[in-house]
Amino acid sequence: MTRKNGRNSDGTFARGNPGKPQGARHKATKAVQDLLQGEAEALTRKAIDLAITGDTTALRLCLERIAPPQKDAAISFSLPTIETMDDAASAARAILQAVSCGEITPMEAASVMAVVEQFRRTLELTEIERRIAALEATK
């Protein structure tokens, strides 16, 4: 059963009602953007002036824009070449060793291990396709 506003009784959108178009902005957001439209330069200058005079909040705001927090960084550690599925197991051991020695963090290891696992799956799929092609060639 649907309500008049196009939603189901559980609050989800009714069939055929996708809601707002992707990228649509809320009225309040649009109003604030319209107010700030011509003031960007003056507000930026004021934030910089406040930061220079010691306002820690303004300073943090300015620094976050100049040098945003790093979300991902390159890591370097020894990893064997992976050409077979057995090599993937060796790579997993190398990743575990790097974590245990403190060369990389557990989060970095998880990221690298996900890449190794995806490559292992690719190798596995390639091997299966090769075997199927060989079987079909013998028919």
URUR-V694801 format. One record per backbone hydrogen bond with DSSP energy under -1.0 kcal/mol. NH is the residue of the N-H (numbers start at 1). CO is the residue of the C=O. E is the energy in kcal/mol with one decimal. If there is no record, write none. Layout:
# URUR-V694801
nh co e
NH CO E
NH CO E
This chain:
# URUR-V694801
nh co e
3 7 -3.1
6 3 -1.3
8 12 -3.7
9 1 -1.1
11 8 -1.9
14 6 -2.7
17 14 -2.3
24 21 -2.1
30 26 -2.4
31 27 -2.3
32 28 -2.3
33 29 -2.5
34 30 -2.3
35 31 -2.0
36 32 -2.2
37 33 -1.2
39 36 -1.6
43 39 -2.9
44 40 -2.3
45 41 -2.5
46 42 -2.3
47 43 -2.5
48 44 -2.3
49 45 -2.5
50 46 -2.7
51 47 -2.3
52 48 -2.5
53 49 -1.8
54 51 -1.1
55 50 -2.7
59 55 -2.6
60 56 -2.7
61 57 -2.4
62 58 -2.6
63 59 -2.7
64 60 -2.5
65 61 -1.1
66 62 -2.1
67 63 -3.2
88 84 -1.3
89 85 -1.2
90 86 -1.7
91 87 -2.4
92 88 -2.2
93 89 -2.0
94 90 -2.2
95 91 -2.4
96 92 -2.4
97 93 -2.5
98 94 -2.3
99 95 -2.0
100 96 -2.5
101 97 -1.8
102 99 -1.1
103 98 -2.1
104 98 -1.1
109 105 -2.6
110 106 -2.2
111 107 -1.9
112 108 -2.5
113 109 -3.0
114 110 -1.9
115 111 -1.5
116 112 -2.5
117 113 -2.8
118 114 -2.1
119 115 -2.2
120 116 -2.6
121 117 -2.4
122 118 -1.8
123 119 -2.5
124 120 -2.6
125 121 -2.7
126 122 -2.4
127 123 -2.3
128 124 -2.4
129 125 -2.6
130 126 -2.3
131 127 -2.3
132 128 -2.5
133 129 -2.4
134 130 -2.0
135 131 -2.5
136 132 -2.7
137 133 -1.8
138 134 -1.1
